[in-house]
Amino acid sequence: MPKAYSQDLREKAIAAIERGVPKSKVITMLNISRDSFDRWLKRRSETGSVAAVQGYQRGHSHRIVDWEGFRAFVKRHGDKTQAELAELWSEAVSARTISRALVKIGFTRKKRLTATVNAIK
């Protein structure tokens, strides 16, 4: 995600508008997007501040939150595919979500039960 514009730049842009400088000239002069500038003006009229919004997202919102329950579920249904596990899980999740959760709990699935013997000797 790109870095937010500085508070100083935001205040300079708003001050220029208050002095009567046209909006198009301000965005060209300070090299900012019209969308961003319009959001700053709207935020200033609603809250009185043009500060960047902080802390609106704290990591990914996980669909599976009960990890002990998921671990027990996987042990019970260990012979199923990821798509089948997704259908059996109590909430609506995708097979990809099940895949990420399996990695998170450290569950691995071997493709072969035993190592193959090298036929060339």
C-alpha positions in Angstrom: 0.0 0.0 0.0 1.4 3.4 -0.9 2.5 5.8 1.9 -0.1 8.4 2.9 0.5 12.1 2.0 2.1 14.1 4.8 0.0 16.1 7.2 2.0 19.2 6.2 1.2 18.8 2.5 -2.5 18.3 3.3 -2.6 21.5 5.3 -0.8 23.5 2.6 -3.3 22.3 0.0 -6.3 23.3 2.1 -4.7 26.6 3.0 -4.2 27.3 -0.8 -7.9 26.7 -1.4 -8.8 29.0 1.4 -6.6 31.7 -0.2 -8.7 31.4 -3.4 -6.3 29.4 -5.5 -8.3 27.2 -8.0 -8.4 23.5 -7.2 -6.9 22.4 -10.5 -3.9 24.7 -9.9 -3.4 23.3 -6.4 -3.4 19.7 -7.4 -1.0 20.4 -10.3 1.3 22.5 -8.2 1.5 20.0 -5.3 1.3 16.9 -7.6 -1.6 15.3 -5.8 -4.6 13.4 -7.2 -8.0 15.1 -7.5 -9.6 12.2 -5.7 -7.3 12.5 -2.7 -7.8 16.2 -2.5 -11.6 15.8 -2.7 -11.5 13.3 0.1 -9.4 15.7 2.3 -12.0 18.4 1.7 -14.8 16.1 2.6 -13.0 14.8 5.7 -12.3 18.4 6.8 -16.0 19.4 6.5 -17.1 16.2 8.4 -14.5 16.0 11.2 -12.6 19.3 11.1 -9.3 17.5 10.4 -7.5 16.3 7.2 -5.3 13.8 9.1 -4.8 10.4 7.5 -7.1 7.6 8.7 -5.2 5.3 11.1 -5.7 1.8 12.4 -8.7 0.8 10.2 -7.2 -2.6 9.4 -5.3 -4.9 11.7 -4.3 -7.9 9.7 -6.4 -10.3 7.8 -9.8 -11.2 9.1 -9.7 -14.9 9.4 -12.7 -17.1 8.7 -11.4 -19.9 11.0 -10.8 -18.6 14.5 -11.2 -21.7 16.7 -7.9 -23.3 16.0 -8.2 -26.1 18.5 -11.6 -27.0 17.1 -10.2 -26.9 13.6 -7.3 -29.2 14.6 -9.8 -31.7 16.1 -11.9 -31.4 13.0 -9.0 -32.2 10.7 -8.0 -35.2 12.8 -11.6 -36.5 12.6 -11.8 -35.9 8.8 -8.1 -36.4 7.8 -9.0 -38.6 4.8 -11.0 -35.9 3.1 -9.9 -33.5 0.4 -9.7 -29.7 1.0 -12.9 -29.1 -1.0 -14.7 -31.8 1.1 -13.3 -30.3 4.3 -14.6 -26.9 3.2 -18.1 -28.3 2.7 -18.1 -30.0 6.1 -16.8 -27.0 8.1 -19.5 -25.3 10.1 -19.1 -21.9 8.4 -19.0 -21.1 4.7 -15.3 -21.3 3.7 -13.4 -22.0 0.5 -11.0 -24.8 -0.2 -8.2 -22.2 -0.3 -9.1 -21.0 3.2 -8.9 -24.6 4.4 -5.5 -24.9 2.7 -4.1 -21.8 4.5 -5.5 -23.0 7.8 -3.9 -26.4 7.3 -0.5 -24.8 6.8 -1.1 -22.6 9.9 -1.7 -25.6 12.1 1.3 -27.5 10.6 -0.8 -30.2 9.0 1.1 -31.8 6.0 -0.1 -34.4 3.6 2.4 -36.7 2.0 1.7 -37.6 -1.6 3.2 -41.1 -1.2 3.2 -43.4 1.8 6.7 -44.7 1.2 9.7 -43.4 -0.7 10.2 -44.8 -4.1 13.3 -46.9 -4.8 15.6 -45.7 -7.5 15.2 -48.3 -10.3 18.5 -47.3 -11.9 21.5 -48.8 -10.1 
